[in-house]
Amino acid sequence: MTIPIPLGNSYSIVDYQGNRFNDIPGDYFVNLPSIIPLFLNANNVSQIADAAFSSIPMLEILHLEDNVLQELRPQMFLNLTNLRELYVPSNQICTIQPYTFQSLASLESLHLQLNQIEVVHSQMFANLSSLVLLDLDENGLHTLENNSLRYNLLEVI
């Protein structure tokens, strides 16, 4: 199922939670630059196109929880310089590529709990200088590589 196209381009909130979307196309949000919170949680999202959110420069809060994502890649979050909160719990994420969050300079809160992440690589959270909350609960972590959290000012893990 594909996401329906909203009418107009003046939306500041888009709430698509609880539907059955399978993928987020790369050009979908081009005409919706003013979205601040975006709710895509509780769908069936397994694929997010590269730069799918890059046309939303005002985006501050992104909800992707309760989907079936298996990996996170750097190209998913390009140009989201105002993103402060990212929610991706309760997916099937086992892989987070190095530098996935590097363009998220304003990210303060990252929620990755209830996934299948076993290893925190040394470059996984690189350049997250504003990050104060990182939630990795209930992932089955067994390896935390040296210096994997050196890039930020975490207050809560």
Secondary structure, 3 states (H helix, E strand, C coil): CCCCCCCCCCCCCEECCCCCCCEECCCCCCCCCCCCEEECCCCCCCEECCCCCCCCCCCCEEECCCCCCCEECHHHHCCCCCCCEEECCCCCCCEECCCCCCCCCCCCEEECCCCCCCEECCCCCCCCCCCCEEECCCCCCCEECCCCCCCCCCCEC
